[in-house]
Amino acid sequence: MAYWLIRSEPATYGWDEFVAEGRTEWTGVKNATAAIHLRAMAVGDGLIFYHSNEGKEAVGTARVTRTYQPDPTDPKWVSVEVECGAKLPKAVTLATMKAEPRLSDLRMIKQSRLSVSPVTDAEWAVIMELAGA
């Protein structure tokens, strides 16, 4: 199993909307590197749901329920299906992540504009620790 971080602006598609739906097609990713990450996802992979722009914090977990297919909103790109997991007991802010030495290589920090990025097993464990999970 691999881990990933997916980002969404709360005003566009936030955690509460994801919880209400329970599962969604992760569409609209139009960056070549992020699309490569979507193609690499496998069923059961763990996801960190991160609010970008507003809040700038990891707020919950999810998992991949179907591998990539052409994005129904733009078939030139790809999408995956994801299922809502659990809200983190405590949101983990970007400032907290940047201040944590064990997350100094976190891809989301190094490539801050990517909407989908890999997370190592060790980074996942640190983020869950910071969240009190």
Sequence and secondary structure as in RCSB ss.txt:
>XXXX:A:sequence
MAYWLIRSEPATYGWDEFVAEGRTEWTGVKNATAAIHLRAMAVGDGLIFYHSNEGKEAVGTARVTRTYQPDPTDP
KWVSVEVECGAKLPKAVTLATMKAEPRLSDLRMIKQSRLSVSPVTDAEWAVIMELAGA
>XXXX:A:secstr
  EEEEEE HHHH HHHHHHHSEEEE     HHHHHHHHH  TT EEEEEE SSS EEEEEEEEEEEEEEETTEE
EEEEEEEEEEEEEEEEEEHHHHHH GGGTT HHHHTTT SEEEE HHHHHHHHHHHT 
